[in-house]
Amino acid sequence: MTETETPSDTSDIDSSITREYEPAVVYIPDPQTQELVPQSVLLGADEPVEGAVAQIMQAYQGQDVGITGYEVNVDQANQEAEINFEVDDPRGEEAFQSLSSANQYSLFEAIRETLLTEPTYNVEEVIFLANGTSFDI
């Protein structure tokens, strides 16, 4: 095969690295206006909820309450999304109470608005946890 020829057999392509994407809307907080701004994004079709939360977490620029990570679990049967924040703060879930109302809105309402309004996610309820303990904000 010369440099200009292309292989006719594609069976050696690793299909595990190719994946489908779905268009969706993610609400990202705008720090200047303190409003949620819808943004069209492409998310992996296999885990769209996880992808949406990742986009919001990357965009969040609010107060630091010691979030060291997070895990997203989706219960398709009950249409629930559970977001468990790993918090390095002895107060655990109470650390989120110390956030200003603008920062609470930027983080939690962005996640709620995104997951509850976009049909792609098929989520009817969002549950927040900190170190495995649920909290309401």
N, C-alpha and C positions, 0 to 999 in steps of 0.2 A: 504494500500500500504506500503510495506516495503522499506527500504532505497535503496535496489538494484533494485527495480522496477522503470520503467519509465512510465510516463503517456502516454496513447495512444491518448488522445484528446488534440490537440494543439489549439483549438478554443479560449482558454483564453489568448493566446500570443498576446501582444499588437503590432500589425503590424505597428503602427505609429512610433515606435522607430527603426524599421529595415528599411534600405533603400539600394538601389542599388548603386554600385560604377562603375565608368568608368575609364579605364586607359587613361592617357593623358600625355602630355609633358609640363613642366613649365620651363621657362628660368630664372635661378637664377643668380644674379650678383656675381662674384667671386671678393672679395675686393683686393686680391693680384695681379691677372692678369688683372683686369678691363675688363674681358670678360664675356659674358653671357654663362652659362653652362646649357645645357639641362638636366633636371632630369625627370625621369619617376615617376609619382605619381598616386594615386587613388583619384578621386574626386567624390563627391556626384553627382549622375546622374541627380538629380533634379535641381541643381544650380552649374554646372561646372565652369562657368565664375567667379562667386563669390569665389569659392574655389581656383581657380588659382590665382586671385588677392590677396587673403588672404595669400597664400604661399609666394608670392613675397614680400608683405608688411612685413611679419615676417622675411624674409631674409635680407631686406634692412638695411644696417648698415652705411648709409651715413650721411651727415650733417642734423641736425635737423632744420627744417624751421617751426616748430610749428604745424605739422600735429597731430590733436587730434582724428581723425577718418576718415572714408571714407564710401561712399555708392556706390554700383554698380547697375546700371540699364541696362537691356538688352532689346533692341527692336528687337525681332526676325524677324519681318516683314521687317525691313530695314537693318538687320544684323549689328546693331550698339551696341557698349558697351560704356556706359557713366560712368566714374569714377569721382565722386564728392568728393574731399578732403575737410574735415573740417580743416581749418587753423586758429590757434590762433595767428594771426599776422595782424596788422593794414593795411599792404600792400596787404593782400589778395593774389590773384594769382601772383602778382609781387614778392612775397616771393620766388617763385620757380626760378625766374631769378637770384637770388643770389646764387643758387647752382652752384658748380663747374661743368664743362662739364662732368667730370667723374661721379659725383653724379646724374646729370640729366640723363645720359646714364643708370646708374645702376637702376634707378627707372622707368623712362618712357619708355626706350627702352626695358627693361625686360617685362613690361606689353604689349607693342605693339607687340614685337616678339612672345610672348606667345600666345596672343589672335588672331593674324593675321595668324599665321602659322599652328595652330592645328585645323584640321577639326572638332574636337569634339565641339569646341566653336561656330562655324558657325558665325564668326564675320568678317566683311569686313572693318569696320571703328571703331577707338577708339577715343572717345572724352574725354578730360580732363577738369574738372572744379575745381575751388577753391571757396568754399562758394557759389556755384550756378552760378558763372561767368566763362564762358569758356575761356580757354587760349591755346595758341599753344607754344609748346616747342620743 
